[in-house]
Amino acid sequence: MINIKLSIPYGLILCTTTQDIIRLPRIFSFLQKPLAQFVSVVRAPKSKEGYASIGGGSPLRRMTDAQA
């Protein structure tokens, strides 16, 4: 299983750096990565708590592994 302490902030950074999730005006595009890092740091504790409450990992990962 993936180490939650490492994967949640990294996953949040990946999600929030994409402009499909947070789209800043072109003039502020240089703030995309710092904003993503800030969001990931702020959200990580709550995300860890949520994953812990459902067994410590993504249920989609378990389903995908079971199908393989």
C-alpha positions in Angstrom: 0.0 0.0 0.0 1.2 3.6 -0.7 2.6 5.6 2.2 -0.2 8.1 3.0 2.2 10.6 4.6 4.0 11.0 1.3 1.2 10.4 -1.2 -1.4 12.8 0.0 0.5 16.1 -0.2 2.1 15.0 -3.5 -1.3 14.0 -4.9 -2.8 17.3 -3.8 0.0 19.2 -5.4 -0.5 17.3 -8.6 -4.3 18.0 -8.5 -4.0 21.7 -7.7 -1.2 22.5 -10.1 -3.3 21.5 -13.1 -5.2 24.3 -14.5 -8.3 22.1 -14.9 -8.7 22.3 -11.1 -7.5 25.9 -10.3 -7.3 28.2 -13.2 -5.5 31.5 -12.5 -5.5 34.4 -14.9 -2.5 34.4 -17.2 -1.0 37.4 -15.3 -1.0 35.3 -12.1 0.1 32.0 -13.6 3.5 32.2 -11.8 1.5 31.7 -8.6 0.0 28.3 -9.7 2.7 26.1 -8.1 3.0 28.1 -4.8 -0.8 28.1 -4.5 -0.8 24.4 -5.1 1.8 23.8 -2.4 -0.1 25.9 0.0 -3.4 24.1 -0.6 -1.7 20.7 -0.3 -0.2 21.7 3.1 -3.5 23.0 4.4 -5.6 20.1 3.1 -3.2 17.2 3.9 -4.2 16.7 7.6 -7.9 16.5 6.7 -7.2 14.2 3.8 -5.1 11.9 5.9 -7.9 11.8 8.5 -10.4 11.0 5.7 -8.3 8.2 4.3 -7.7 6.8 7.7 -11.4 6.6 8.3 -11.9 4.4 5.2 -9.1 2.0 5.9 -5.9 4.0 5.1 -6.1 4.2 1.3 -8.1 4.8 -1.7 -11.0 2.3 -2.2 -10.5 2.8 -6.0 -7.0 1.5 -5.7 -8.1 -1.7 -3.9 -10.9 -2.2 -6.5 -8.4 -1.7 -9.4 -5.9 -4.1 -7.8 -8.6 -6.7 -7.3 -9.6 -6.5 -11.0 -6.0 -6.9 -12.2 
